[in-house]
């Protein structure tokens, strides 16, 4: 993990390090990937070599993977942290900073070939980290662990943003929970809920929480040990929650936990995830996709984990270098995923890209 991303993880003013790099760079329009925006790479079997490749059924670390293959499209260069397609995968929304170091939410066409547009930039957003889209495509929700009032010691907030207009409002009940990663799901009553990682405002324990999207009282799905610093979340149709915790293992690798009826158990270990940790389920809940870093190549890659068997296969996402994986989400109505791959060029430029992954 880069120093900047490490500071992002632990600081109340989490975007300061990234913002300063943006100011030095003077231009977030430098892509870390060799692919030009809008260029699509058709995936082939993962082989551990350079280039944009993808899983075709021969996975490592657990036997044969699924038979899925993927295409990767570089949408736009950006200093980005998390990304999500809208419900129909027409647009991708992402959190990050602009050329002036202002934190915000941005949008780019899923077809690529266009620059990113501002949706909501500046206060009350301080450190927008996680992002997720509503099922109807009318809103995106943002977890900002640096926002909040002085009374809450800047302990974070959740925001709802109307799109494409950009009208922004806090989600009542989301303050003070240091929300990080989040997802939007429909409850048994048909109402949308936010499922997010954070910390209990009363006892400070790390956990995964649920909150009505319209606002209300947050409830704990699970909190405390073995969770240490939960980040990205994904929710299955049956209600099981998968949460990535990059600090749960003493070896520095991330652990993905599965929460079933409040019981937390390890699902996958040994993953070199970024922050926020990107993970999403396929539409049929058969596989979990996790954005990780291949230490041998120094590049981001997507690991596909079959939920039933744990079998793994990989999707290499870019050229070898200093890849720094970020968030990953799936469109509600399609097996189309958006993800972020950022890296720090120690010559002084923070560079990154927003990508689309589709079958």
N, C-alpha and C positions, 0 to 999 in steps of 0.2 A: 504494500500500500504506500502511496506517495505521502510525503509530509502534509501536503495540502489536504488530501482526503482524510488523513489521520486527524488533522485539526478539525475538519468538518465533523467527524464523528463525535468528538469529545467537547467541543466548544459551544457555549451558549450563542456566541456570535459566529455560527458555523460557516457562513459564507465569506468571512473576511479574507481567509487565505486564498480562496479561489478568486475573489473579486480583485485582490491586489495583482494576481497573476494576469487577470483579464486586462487590467489597466496597463500593465507592462507590455502585454502582447499588442494592445491597441486594436486588435482585430480578431474576433472569434471565428472569422471566416476562413481559418486555415484548418483543413481536415487532417486528422491523424491517420485516416485510412488512405490507402493508395487509390481506392475506388473514387471516381468522380461522383458528385451528387446525381442521383437518378440512374446510375449504372447498376444493373442487376447481374449477379453472379449465380449461375445455376449450380446447385450443390452436388457434390459427389461423395463417395465414401471417405470417411475420416481416415487420414493416414499419418497424422503427426507432422506433415511437412507444411511449408508455407502456403499462402493463398487462401482464398475463401472457399472452404469446402464444408460438407455437411454429412450428417449421419445417413446411412442407407441400410442400416440393419446390422452392421458388424461393430458392436460396441465393446468397450473395455470395462474392466472393473466390475464384472457381474454377469458376463455371458452375452448372448445375442440380444441386441436391442430391437426396437421396432423397425418397421419397414418404411418409415417416413423419410422423404428427402425434402430439401428446402432450397428456396432461392433467397438471396440476401440483397437488399437494395440500400445503398447509401443515400439517405434523403437530404441531409443538410449538415454542413459543418457547424458546430455549436459547442459552447461550454455548457454542457448539460449533465444532469444528475439522474433523472428518472424520466421515463417516457411511456405513454399509453396511446394506442389507437382509440378513435371514437368507436361507437357501437358497430358501425358499418365499415370501419377501416378505410374511410375516405380521407381522414386527416389524422395526424399524430400530434399530440400535445406533450410538451415536455417542460420540466423545471430546469432552471439554470440562471446564468447571468449574461447580460448584454455586454457590448464593447466598453461601456462606461462602468462596468462592475455593478450594475443595478440588478437585484434579484427579481425574478419574475417567472411567469408562465408564457410559453410561446407555442405557436402552431405552424406546422408545415404540411404540405400536401403529401399524401401517401404515394403519389405518383412521382415525387421528387421533382428536380429541375427548377425549384423556386426557393427563394430565401425565406427564412422563418419570419413570421409576423408576431408582433407583440399582442398578447391577450390581456395580461395584467402585470404591471411592472411597478416596483417600488412599494413604499408603505401602504397598508400594514404588513405586507410580506417582508420578512427579514431574511429567512433562510429556508425557502421552499424546498423541501426534499422529496417526499413521496407524492405521487399523483395517480389518480384513478378516475375513470369515466363512468358516468351514469349509464344505465341500460338504454335510456331513450336518446342519449346523445346530446341532451340539452344542457348538461352541466359537467364540469370536472371538479373533483375535490382534491385539496392539497393539504398535506401535512407539513407544518412549519414548526420545527422544534425550537426555533429562536424567537418566535413571535410571542406576544403577550404583554401583560401589564407589569409594572414594577412590583405590584402587590403579589404577583405570582412568580416573581423572580425570573421573568422572561421564560416561563416554563412551557411555552409552545401553545399552538392553536391549530384547529382545523378550519379550513375555509371552503366555501362553495363558490364557484365562479360560473356565471352564465356564459355560454358560448354560442356564437362567436363574439357577442357584445362586450364581455369582460366585466360585467357588474359583479362585484365581489362582496361577500358577507361572511362573518364568522359563523361556524356551526355551533349553536348553543350546546354546552356540555362538553365541548372538545378542548376547552382551555385547561392549561395546567397539567396536561398528561404527557408532555414531551413526545407527541406523536411523530412517528418516523415513516414506516412503510404502511400502505393501506390498500384496501380493495373495496369495491362496492358490490353488494349482493342483495338479492331479494329475500326477505324473511318469509315465514310461513303465512303471514298476514298480507303478503303482497307488497309491503312497504320496503323501500330500499334502506339498507343498513350499511354503515361504514364499519369494516373490520380492520383494525389497525394495531400496530405494535407501539409500545410506549412505556410509561412508568406510572404507577398508581399515584395520584396526587396526595394521598393521605400517608401511605407508608413507604413510598418510593420504590416499591418492588417492580422489577421489569415484568412485562406481561403482554398479553394480547387481549384487546377489548372490543366491544361492539357498542355502537351508538346509532340511534335513528338518524338517517340522513337529514331529516327535517329539524333535528335538534332534540335534546332531551337529556336523559341520564345515561351515562356510560356504565356498562357492566363488564366485569372481568370474565373472559372465556377461560383463561388460565394465567396464573402469575406466580412469580417466585421460581426457585430452583426446579428444573435444571436450566431455565432461561437466565441469561446473563445480560445480553444486549440485543434483543430481538429486533430484526429489521424488516425485510420484505415478507409479505404474506400472500397466500393464495388459498382460495376457498372452494372446496368441491361441492357439487350439487347436493350431496347428502349432508353437508354441514361440516365435514372434517376440515380442519384448518392446517395448512402447512406453513411453517414460519422458519425463516433462515436466521441463524444466530452466529455471526462471525467471531464471537469471542467465547463460545461455549466449550471449545476444545483447547486444552493446554498447548497443543502443537501449532496453534495459530491458524488452523484450518476451520472453515465454517461447518456447522452442523445444521441440518434441516430436521426439525421436529414435526411430528404429526400429532395434532390434538384431536382426540376422539372423546366426546362427552366429558370434556374437562381433563382427561388423562393425557399426559404429555409423554411421548416416547420418541427415541431417535429414529429417523427414517433414512437419512443418508449422512455420511461423514466424509471427511477428507477433501472437501471442496474449497478451492481458493477463490472465494467470492469477493466482490468489491463492496462498496457502500454507497448508496443503499444496495443491499443484496437483491438482485433481480430474479424473480421466479414466477412462473405462471403455469397453470394446468392447461392441457389441451381441452378442447370443447367437450369431449366425451369423458374427461377425467381419467383417461387411460395412462397418461404420461405427464410428468412434471418436467418443465424446462427450467434450467438454472443457468444464469450467466456467470461464468467463472473466468479465471485466468490460467492459461497453460504456462507454468513456470519454465518449461523447456524452451518454448518459442517466445515467451514474453508477450503473448497476444491473448486477447479475449477469445473465449469460445463458449458455446452453449452446450451444456450437458443435458441430454434427454434421459430421464430415469423412468422406466416403466413402473407404474404404481404397484401392479400385482406381483412383480418378480424382483424389482430392484435392479434389473439389467440396465446398463448404461451404454450410450453411444454419444458421439460428439459432433458438433457443428462448429468448425473453425470459422471465425467471423472476420478476420482481417490479416494484414501482413504482420510478420514478426516485428517486434519492437517493444515499446513500453506500454502495452495495453493496460488499461485500468477499467475493468467492468463496472457498470452502474446498474440502474434499474431495468426491469423488463416486465411488460404486461401484455395480455392478449385482448383483442377486440371481443366484445360480448357476443357477436353474432357470427364469428368466423375464426378459423385457426390462422389468424394473422397476428404477429407479435411485433411490438416496437421495443427497441432496447438502445442503451447508451454505451458507447465505448469511448472513454476519455483517457488521455495520458499527459504526463508532464514532460516536456522537452527541457532538460536541465540547462539548455542554452538560453532559456528565459520565457518560452512560450507555452502556455497551457492550451492544448488543442484537443478536439474531440469531434465526434460525429453522432448523429441520430440515424438509426438503421431500422429497416423493416425486414422481418423474417416471415416468409410465407411458403406454403406447400404448393 
